[in-house]
Amino acid sequence: MNQDLIEAIDCDNEQAIIEGFMERYEVSYEEAFDIFLETKKWLWLASKTDKNDTQLFIDQPLLIIDEMWHNFILHTKQYYKFCITNFKRIIHHNPTPPKVKKEQTEAFLTNPTKEIQKHEQRLARQYNLIYDHLGPETLLKWYDTMAEKYTPDYIQSIKKH
């Protein structure tokens, strides 16, 4: 791991963030700790890529990282300090607006082959970024190990209502 990634993994009062996640989801401390670690790695990589046209995106395999990111943002002081200390700016969470989702669906229905190719290209760029900056272990963990365990149905089943 490179030095600025090692530094970015450090977070003040992460116990409260992990416990906040455990309060919302039925996961062990070890699971929450691991998901938080992967979320900090995601944020670090996002800070490296969102200044250009190769932005990262959250897709279905990364939903558990997105859930932890939401949880982290709820701890506004820690999130602000983490971002400013490590990236000199806030990494903003920009969900896709419903209008854009609708347009994407319509584009897919109109020309599925073209839209699938665009998505595959975007996904290939994302895989390459993860592989190049965080290594093959992280790519496999995010898109295989975690994706298999933390499916959308599973996430809903562990979410405390």
Secondary structure, DSSP 8 states (H G I E B T S, - for coil): --HHHHHHH--TTHHHHHHHHHHHB---HHHHHHHHHHHHHHHHHHHHHTTTT------GGGHHHHHHHHHHHHSHHHHHHHHHHHHSS--------HHHHHHHHHHHHH-HHHHHHHHHHHHHHHHHHHHHHH-HHHHHIIIIIHHHHS-HHHHHHHB--
